[in-house]
Amino acid sequence: MNSPSPKPHKAASSKSPEHQDTLYESRKKLYVRAVTGVFANWRWALVWITQIVFYGLPWLSWNDRQAVLFHLTERKFYIFGWVFWPQDVFFLAILLIISAYALFFFTAIAGRLWCGYACPQTVYTEIFMWIEQKIEGDHVRRQKFDQAPITGAKLARRGAKFAVWGLVALWTGFTFVAYFSPLDELLGSVATLGFGPWELFWILFYGAFTYLFAGVMREQVCKYMCPYARFQAVMFDPDTLVITYDEERGEPRGTRKKGIDPRSVGKGDCIDCGICVQVCPTGIDIRNGLQYECIGCAACIDACDQVMDKMSYPRGLIRYSTENAMKKHWGRKEIVGHVLRPRTLIYGGVLALICIAFVWGLATREPLRVDVIRDRAALARELEGGLIENVYRLQVMNMTEAPRRFRFEVSGLPGVSIGGESRIEVGPAATQSVTLQVLVPYDAGKPGSNPIAFQVTAEDDPALSLREETTFLFPR
């Protein structure tokens, strides 16, 4: 992988300020040329899919509530028919592991697919660049527009662009907060301008960074801030599909008339038009080899294929290929055959196992949870009639979205019983606590700790039942 190294900074120099060596290259604004083609269509398909999902989910209803809501105040996560509690953090951990292995798996197969097609930075940059193109024109007109003197028309057009960017960014921030605060409450806050401090902070914070990253910084985020660009190389190997320039076919570069056989004039297929650089969102030249700044968007492939079509040359001068394929002149069949190799098989196998475990865990997840806590203020008390009393506090979590009436039973010692009320009403997706007195004859157990168990059963659904073990203490 080719990676440009920064020039060393010289602390002392007699050079004039404009000739001083610097540690970082100053940024040159990119005027990215729009491109069409197969991979551009894929990128825009992912833009539409991801944004329909992102902006649309908070508006969906499920059981008279928001379908997807990570309600931080209630400490409940609603995802369609599932209700997750803080105790379900295990599923979040598994989901993060799945995401990590999926990244390893797809990167080992075809490089930075995530960066090029589905990363939020890529998606929102595409959206903001489309807005910019519609208001200020194509890449040539935008460059001339920036260089033109300031006029009222220029300020109006530039202001319109910034305003549309701002609206998109604010709506993005609003939608983000709607995943953590109920949408109906947020809409009511919009009408009355009565946002809570944290809601307002996160709307503005997320919106501001969307505007900054997608509208202003753009390629700098991918080149300097994204950690994935730095460690991607360890996930590549000679059989990883990456965007490559066929140097053997393309060199030496040079201009020529359309329809001329390049070999007849001692040149390769590359006409050195530079369009592959003009369409690159990070401004690199793929003909210099694989570089860490390449996000794998394949815009250069679409652009080069169009040039090849115009020149009546075969497509694929820039294409998805592998290091081994380029060296050994493999065809598509050999490239696909090397996709299944030890690294991808291991990643894929582990990913499949974790996904199966995750689905199995969701499918077998109990809709009832009970926590039993002994009253530590009075561990054991002797009552009249030769009975020993222990007091327990049971916290019942009804993880279904229907109200339930639960019945409590206790077992484990001869003559054990519950004193007082042994039933409780629990609302949908709610938690209810109850204090139970457990009575046991004095001679029914040994001094110290004795095992017992509570059985909690839904009266309207006997299959919804849970057994929770604890201990009963006898005085010594």
Secondary structure, DSSP 8 states (H G I E B T S, - for coil): -B--------SS--S-GGG---SS------------SHHHHHHHHHHHHHHHHHHHGGG-EETTEESEEEETTTTEEEETTEEE-GGGHHHHHHHHHHHHHHHHHHHHHHSSHIIIII-HHHHHHHHHHHHHHHHH-SHHHHHHHHHS---HHHHHHHHHHHHHHHHHHHHHHHHHHHTTS-HHHHHHHHHHT---HHHHHHHHHHHHHHHIIIIIITHHIIIII-THHHHGGGG--TTS-EEEE-HHHH-S-----TT--GGGGT--S-----HHHHT-TT---GGG--BTT-----HHHHHHHHHHHHHT--S-SEEEE-HHHHHHT--HHHHHHTTSSHHHHHHHHHHHHHHHHHHHHHHT--SEEEEEEE-TT-S-EEETTTEEEEEEEEEEEE-SSS-EEEEEEEESSTT-EEES--EEEE-TTEEEEEEEEEEEETTSS-SEEEEEEEEEEETTEEEEEEEEEEEEEE--
